[in-house]
Amino acid sequence: MANNKYGILIDYEYCTGCHSCEVACKKEHDLAEGQYGIQLTEIGPWKINDDKWEYTFMPVITKLCDLCAERTAMGKVPTCVHHCQAWCMYYGTVDELTEKMTGKTRAVLITPEQ
Amino acid sequence: MADYKEFLSKVDRKLYHEGEWQWQEGEYTVTRTHQWSAPGCHNACGILLYTKDDKLEKVEGDPLNPFNNGKLCMRCLNLAEATNHPDRLKYPMKRSGERGENKWERISWDEAYNIIVPKIKEIKEQYGSHTIVGVHGTGRNINWQLPYFYNAGLETPNISTLFFSGFACYLPRVVGAAAVTGEFVIVDAAVGQEERYASKKWTVPECVIIWGNEPLKSNADGFLGHWLVQCMQMGTKFICIDPRLTWWASRAEVWLPTRPGTDAALAIGMLNVIINEKLYDPEYVEKWCVGLEDLTARVQEYPVEKVAEICDLDPEKIRKAARIFAAAKPAAVQWGLAFEQQLCCMSLIVAVCDLFALTGNVEVPGGMIMVRNAFGTQRNYNCGEEWLPAEAAAKKLNGDAKGIEESSIVPHADSNVILHALETGEPYPIKAMWIQSSNPLACPAMDSPRAYEAMKNVEFIVYADPFLTPTAVAFADIVLPVAMGPERNSVRSWWTPLRAMTKACSYYEAKTDEEIVVEFGKRLNPKAFPFKDDIDFLEWYITEDGNWPGTFEDLRNQGWAYWDYDATYYKHEKGLLRPDGEVGFPTPTGKLELAPFMYYQWNLDPLPFHLEPPESPISTPEVYKDYPLILTTGARSYEFFHSEHRQMPTMREFHPDPLVTMHPDVAEKYGIKQGDWVWIENHRGRRFKQKANITLGIAPQVVSAEHGWWFPEKEASSPALFDTFESNSNNVTLQEVTGQGGIGNPIKSSLCKIYKVVEGVNDSVSIGEQVVRGDYRDGK
């Protein structure tokens, strides 16, 4: 069955933790200090072995996210996706994004309330 | 992989008004332009400015712009907060109290002209124009504009990013790389191609070394670090050389946390592996390089085991990195500021140039490409020097960097020699200073307390900036309000494309750098300023000094323009590099000079060598006993550009305090917990305090401190000066300690100890008070 609900895919292997998504969202929605529609989490760094480290950033989409209803109504993508400097965020239907996820090991798909 | 073609196909070109530079969208006027300082950075990204009633309301990245594809960093996303900030300077002001009292009287621009112009003319006549020093900041809208004004308007040869000893920023890489290759080279992340990553001419780099910088946070020198994340997604492997485990290091094939200040030794070790294991490209070297024999002899003095000991690294990892780099086709090096912030600067530059030359990576797609500023808009710090009177030019405050027969290595006057003149009046006293877009006390001034003392000796200081900074409060006699990026007409061409900046709004009486330059230039030396206005000045630069075949208006209408030259590969094979049109590189021999001739001319050793930092476990073991940590300063963050952005609530929400980063072992040893305020102190009794950031991602012997901190929310008047001395990592750095040729300064490799700040016990007198009293000696 087709799933045409919209969501955001984050290929967090490439998230650099640059905060662009957070600030873009705060400005778009005029959020107060301490409020975020998307907020960065940081894992590590810790050492796995001599050549390998865990050091991961992942933005978490909060209940304040409305998938940028105003922007998407105009045909734009959500501002976090638009401005993501690491180019690791995608907007689309669950079906489109599921296909994009295929083969990726470090990616999450989130479908905020809409 | 982020699919670039898919991205391009999905952008709604009609929605984003392709081909238009301005349109109406509901209540907003939208202007397609580029944002460059102020507030600053080293780039100029495509941006859409939404204004209403002459005020910036919001911004969006321009997805049609190939430079940044609509992506923006947090500083640009916060541009409306910066542009509408209540602390901004609205009017020209003259000082009405003593220096440091922060008492000002509003004046008109006409009054400002009438005070400043006669004063400058009087100084020129009475003492000579060379007694005026022109100061500018970095990488912003002053690269050619202020040098033109200082050369042609003030008529002084003494132009400087003042108190930045040893030219320790970028210029050495520019001239050092030019000695080897004939011009400058950058990593090819498809920036020259309008089609960017979809260009058929371009190749993804197979390997990139990220060396001595964190390009994601610094975005230095016309290069957006995130371009390399796109390369990573397309398959590029990385090697990271940095004492910190940066994002790159955590994803690198090899992370080499070299001891600060030993990068040249490491580069020679890698050359040793590549030469002795014959991993270089023999055909390329035979055809295009010269000097391999000399280099081969030199690298034998640096066996990998010896290098590993110098650098505090595993020799096998050095070999592994060298082999990966040599085997990769193409390969490149993204190098950074750490190159200049060590004594071995010029040696390190030649060693790293040799690495990419020997492996055949110059002028190949995905390698190191030779770029020029689009449409020949090439002049920067030497702009306007044709107007500098010969008698003033002869009095330039040059130091060791003058080379043989005055063949200056860099166009600037030597900051150390200016400092000497300020302090002693020798060879002549400095009578006036013009500072525009620089905040020396908070940012570039190494040994900031010493800079404070020295500046007291200047009787007349004009200061132009968007904000009232610690330096302005301490020393300005006249303050001029500078416009922000959205309020400017300007052009930008650090590499490519040529970009227009289009004025979308205005703010009280603030003027752009160009307007200030033209207005004062006309009054000081009219024949050198035949320009009607700022746009006339810009047109001179792009069409007469450069070769843009249109007007400023054409460029504004078009937005940006890519340049065939920068999109062309193998230019050395096509005779495009040399003035004589012959094939080869624009060096004296026409080849990549592994031991460059220009280094002889500059009186430098043309072959790479290691020089121990002046303070280190090896060179000063007695100091090391009590100061057992290596301090590296100048760590960048996403929130700030140098000393800017500290007054922005959004930036401070993310990054409220200055951070000193240390390993958990270090923190435990000294009883420090995450978030504790910590003193960082050296053996000269100098210190500063920052908050502890504890992470496994740093070499255990290294602590890394941030720079550029002042606290706009604190008291402005002296001695507080916005607390600019309290957390200033330049309290512990030194002036006048430079490497070969007077170039390089070891500010990323000194010794320190750390201990907790205990209020009332070791924190009773502010550093600012001690500095202002002139007794900042023991830091008690």
Interface residues (C-beta under 8 A of the other chain):
Chain A: Y14 T16 G17 C18 H19 S20 E22 V23 A24 K26 K27 E33 G34 G44 P45 W46 K47 D51 W53 E54 Y55 F57 M74 G75 K76 T79 H82 H83 C84 Q85 A86 W87 C88
Chain B: A2 D12 L15 K58 V59 E60 G61 P63 G70 K71 L72 C73 M74 L77 N78 A80 L216 L224 H226 V229 Q230 M232 Q233 L245 W247 A249 S250 R251 V254 W255 Y638 E639 P649 T650 E653 F654 T695 L696 G697
